[in-house]
Amino acid sequence: MKPETLGFFEKVYEVARRIPYGRVTSYGAIAKYLGATKSARIVGYAMNNSGGKDVPAHRVVNRKGLLTGKHHFDGTNLMQQLLENEGIEVIDNQIQNFKAVFWDPSTELQ
């Protein structure tokens, strides 16, 4: 990977580490916060590579609240289990009450 990609990944991890317990955000919201609005997919790549980096990747979902990254977690339903342990309801890979649990770094981090 290029050094600039690794630098961007670290910025993504810094934001993800600040997502409060019991809340979620989206790949696009992190990208927007970092000034890279069209880089939601790169944020996803960063989450996929976050293993062992103490990053709560389970709290990052797509813009509709779908658990699109779940196949990158060990175990069949680990992402869902981690979210449910934080009180977030998930039905059919979809976060329920998504707007209520959504955390926007652009408005929450100043």
ChimeraX commands (.cxc) that place a marker at each C-alpha (Angstrom):
marker #1 position 0.00,0.00,0.00 radius 0.5
marker #1 position 1.09,3.54,-0.68 radius 0.5
marker #1 position 2.15,5.64,2.34 radius 0.5
marker #1 position -0.64,8.17,1.70 radius 0.5
marker #1 position -3.21,5.37,1.81 radius 0.5
marker #1 position -1.84,4.16,5.14 radius 0.5
marker #1 position -1.96,7.74,6.45 radius 0.5
marker #1 position -5.61,8.03,5.41 radius 0.5
marker #1 position -6.41,4.70,7.07 radius 0.5
marker #1 position -4.93,5.98,10.36 radius 0.5
marker #1 position -7.13,9.08,10.15 radius 0.5
marker #1 position -10.14,6.82,9.59 radius 0.5
marker #1 position -9.17,4.75,12.64 radius 0.5
marker #1 position -8.86,7.89,14.77 radius 0.5
marker #1 position -12.43,8.88,13.88 radius 0.5
marker #1 position -13.79,5.34,14.33 radius 0.5
marker #1 position -12.26,5.13,17.81 radius 0.5
marker #1 position -14.37,8.15,18.81 radius 0.5
marker #1 position -17.72,6.62,17.86 radius 0.5
marker #1 position -19.59,6.39,21.15 radius 0.5
marker #1 position -20.67,3.06,22.61 radius 0.5
marker #1 position -24.18,2.23,21.41 radius 0.5
marker #1 position -23.94,4.45,18.32 radius 0.5
marker #1 position -23.00,3.86,14.67 radius 0.5
marker #1 position -21.80,5.93,11.75 radius 0.5
marker #1 position -21.38,5.34,8.04 radius 0.5
marker #1 position -18.40,4.99,5.74 radius 0.5
marker #1 position -19.54,8.13,3.92 radius 0.5
marker #1 position -19.90,10.18,7.12 radius 0.5
marker #1 position -16.30,9.40,8.06 radius 0.5
marker #1 position -15.10,10.21,4.53 radius 0.5
marker #1 position -16.99,13.51,4.57 radius 0.5
marker #1 position -15.56,14.43,7.97 radius 0.5
marker #1 position -12.04,13.77,6.65 radius 0.5
marker #1 position -12.65,16.03,3.64 radius 0.5
marker #1 position -12.74,13.12,1.21 radius 0.5
marker #1 position -16.46,13.02,0.41 radius 0.5
marker #1 position -16.15,10.53,-2.45 radius 0.5
marker #1 position -13.95,8.12,-0.50 radius 0.5
marker #1 position -16.54,6.05,1.38 radius 0.5
marker #1 position -15.21,2.91,-0.30 radius 0.5
marker #1 position -11.67,3.68,0.91 radius 0.5
marker #1 position -13.07,4.05,4.44 radius 0.5
marker #1 position -14.55,0.58,3.95 radius 0.5
marker #1 position -11.15,-0.76,2.92 radius 0.5
marker #1 position -9.68,0.80,6.06 radius 0.5
marker #1 position -12.31,-0.92,8.22 radius 0.5
marker #1 position -11.55,-4.23,6.49 radius 0.5
marker #1 position -7.89,-3.80,7.45 radius 0.5
marker #1 position -8.50,-2.66,11.03 radius 0.5
marker #1 position -8.07,-6.04,12.69 radius 0.5
marker #1 position -5.78,-5.89,15.70 radius 0.5
marker #1 position -5.77,-2.08,15.76 radius 0.5
marker #1 position -8.32,-1.56,18.56 radius 0.5
marker #1 position -10.85,-0.02,16.17 radius 0.5
marker #1 position -14.61,-0.56,16.74 radius 0.5
marker #1 position -15.20,-1.38,13.07 radius 0.5
marker #1 position -18.55,-2.97,13.94 radius 0.5
marker #1 position -19.91,0.56,14.51 radius 0.5
marker #1 position -19.35,1.55,10.86 radius 0.5
marker #1 position -22.11,0.59,8.42 radius 0.5
marker #1 position -23.37,1.76,5.06 radius 0.5
marker #1 position -25.52,4.88,4.60 radius 0.5
marker #1 position -28.72,2.86,4.92 radius 0.5
marker #1 position -27.70,1.13,8.14 radius 0.5
marker #1 position -26.87,-2.20,6.52 radius 0.5
marker #1 position -24.11,-4.39,7.94 radius 0.5
marker #1 position -22.25,-4.52,4.64 radius 0.5
marker #1 position -18.89,-5.25,6.31 radius 0.5
marker #1 position -20.09,-8.21,8.33 radius 0.5
marker #1 position -18.23,-10.80,6.24 radius 0.5
marker #1 position -14.92,-9.29,7.43 radius 0.5
marker #1 position -15.61,-10.34,11.02 radius 0.5
marker #1 position -14.76,-13.75,12.43 radius 0.5
marker #1 position -17.84,-15.82,13.10 radius 0.5
marker #1 position -21.15,-15.86,11.31 radius 0.5
marker #1 position -22.88,-12.97,13.08 radius 0.5
marker #1 position -20.10,-11.34,15.10 radius 0.5
marker #1 position -20.74,-7.81,13.80 radius 0.5
marker #1 position -24.42,-8.08,14.67 radius 0.5
marker #1 position -23.65,-9.60,18.08 radius 0.5
marker #1 position -21.24,-6.78,18.94 radius 0.5
marker #1 position -23.84,-4.17,17.98 radius 0.5
marker #1 position -26.60,-5.95,19.91 radius 0.5
marker #1 position -24.32,-6.13,22.96 radius 0.5
marker #1 position -24.29,-2.31,22.80 radius 0.5
marker #1 position -28.10,-2.16,22.68 radius 0.5
marker #1 position -28.46,-1.65,18.93 radius 0.5
marker #1 position -31.28,-3.66,17.37 radius 0.5
marker #1 position -30.44,-5.43,14.12 radius 0.5
marker #1 position -32.99,-7.29,11.99 radius 0.5
marker #1 position -32.04,-8.88,8.65 radius 0.5
marker #1 position -28.63,-7.14,8.68 radius 0.5
marker #1 position -30.38,-3.77,9.04 radius 0.5
marker #1 position -29.97,-1.45,12.03 radius 0.5
marker #1 position -33.35,-0.52,13.42 radius 0.5
marker #1 position -33.97,3.11,14.43 radius 0.5
marker #1 position -30.89,3.99,12.37 radius 0.5
marker #1 position -31.40,7.77,12.62 radius 0.5
marker #1 position -31.69,7.57,16.41 radius 0.5
marker #1 position -28.37,5.73,16.85 radius 0.5
marker #1 position -26.50,7.47,14.01 radius 0.5
marker #1 position -23.43,9.45,15.05 radius 0.5
marker #1 position -22.21,12.12,12.61 radius 0.5
marker #1 position -18.57,13.01,13.16 radius 0.5
marker #1 position -19.02,16.28,11.22 radius 0.5
marker #1 position -21.40,17.59,13.87 radius 0.5
marker #1 position -20.13,15.69,16.91 radius 0.5
marker #1 position -16.38,16.34,16.54 radius 0.5
marker #1 position -15.38,19.97,16.50 radius 0.5
marker link #1:1,2 radius 0.2
marker link #1:2,3 radius 0.2
marker link #1:3,4 radius 0.2
marker link #1:4,5 radius 0.2
marker link #1:5,6 radius 0.2
marker link #1:6,7 radius 0.2
marker link #1:7,8 radius 0.2
marker link #1:8,9 radius 0.2
marker link #1:9,10 radius 0.2
marker link #1:10,11 radius 0.2
marker link #1:11,12 radius 0.2
marker link #1:12,13 radius 0.2
marker link #1:13,14 radius 0.2
marker link #1:14,15 radius 0.2
marker link #1:15,16 radius 0.2
marker link #1:16,17 radius 0.2
marker link #1:17,18 radius 0.2
marker link #1:18,19 radius 0.2
marker link #1:19,20 radius 0.2
marker link #1:20,21 radius 0.2
marker link #1:21,22 radius 0.2
marker link #1:22,23 radius 0.2
marker link #1:23,24 radius 0.2
marker link #1:24,25 radius 0.2
marker link #1:25,26 radius 0.2
marker link #1:26,27 radius 0.2
marker link #1:27,28 radius 0.2
marker link #1:28,29 radius 0.2
marker link #1:29,30 radius 0.2
marker link #1:30,31 radius 0.2
marker link #1:31,32 radius 0.2
marker link #1:32,33 radius 0.2
marker link #1:33,34 radius 0.2
marker link #1:34,35 radius 0.2
marker link #1:35,36 radius 0.2
marker link #1:36,37 radius 0.2
marker link #1:37,38 radius 0.2
marker link #1:38,39 radius 0.2
marker link #1:39,40 radius 0.2
marker link #1:40,41 radius 0.2
marker link #1:41,42 radius 0.2
marker link #1:42,43 radius 0.2
marker link #1:43,44 radius 0.2
marker link #1:44,45 radius 0.2
marker link #1:45,46 radius 0.2
marker link #1:46,47 radius 0.2
marker link #1:47,48 radius 0.2
marker link #1:48,49 radius 0.2
marker link #1:49,50 radius 0.2
marker link #1:50,51 radius 0.2
marker link #1:51,52 radius 0.2
marker link #1:52,53 radius 0.2
marker link #1:53,54 radius 0.2
marker link #1:54,55 radius 0.2
marker link #1:55,56 radius 0.2
marker link #1:56,57 radius 0.2
marker link #1:57,58 radius 0.2
marker link #1:58,59 radius 0.2
marker link #1:59,60 radius 0.2
marker link #1:60,61 radius 0.2
marker link #1:61,62 radius 0.2
marker link #1:62,63 radius 0.2
marker link #1:63,64 radius 0.2
marker link #1:64,65 radius 0.2
marker link #1:65,66 radius 0.2
marker link #1:66,67 radius 0.2
marker link #1:67,68 radius 0.2
marker link #1:68,69 radius 0.2
marker link #1:69,70 radius 0.2
marker link #1:70,71 radius 0.2
marker link #1:71,72 radius 0.2
marker link #1:72,73 radius 0.2
marker link #1:73,74 radius 0.2
marker link #1:74,75 radius 0.2
marker link #1:75,76 radius 0.2
marker link #1:76,77 radius 0.2
marker link #1:77,78 radius 0.2
marker link #1:78,79 radius 0.2
marker link #1:79,80 radius 0.2
marker link #1:80,81 radius 0.2
marker link #1:81,82 radius 0.2
marker link #1:82,83 radius 0.2
marker link #1:83,84 radius 0.2
marker link #1:84,85 radius 0.2
marker link #1:85,86 radius 0.2
marker link #1:86,87 radius 0.2
marker link #1:87,88 radius 0.2
marker link #1:88,89 radius 0.2
marker link #1:89,90 radius 0.2
marker link #1:90,91 radius 0.2
marker link #1:91,92 radius 0.2
marker link #1:92,93 radius 0.2
marker link #1:93,94 radius 0.2
marker link #1:94,95 radius 0.2
marker link #1:95,96 radius 0.2
marker link #1:96,97 radius 0.2
marker link #1:97,98 radius 0.2
marker link #1:98,99 radius 0.2
marker link #1:99,100 radius 0.2
marker link #1:100,101 radius 0.2
marker link #1:101,102 radius 0.2
marker link #1:102,103 radius 0.2
marker link #1:103,104 radius 0.2
marker link #1:104,105 radius 0.2
marker link #1:105,106 radius 0.2
marker link #1:106,107 radius 0.2
marker link #1:107,108 radius 0.2
marker link #1:108,109 radius 0.2
marker link #1:109,110 radius 0.2
view
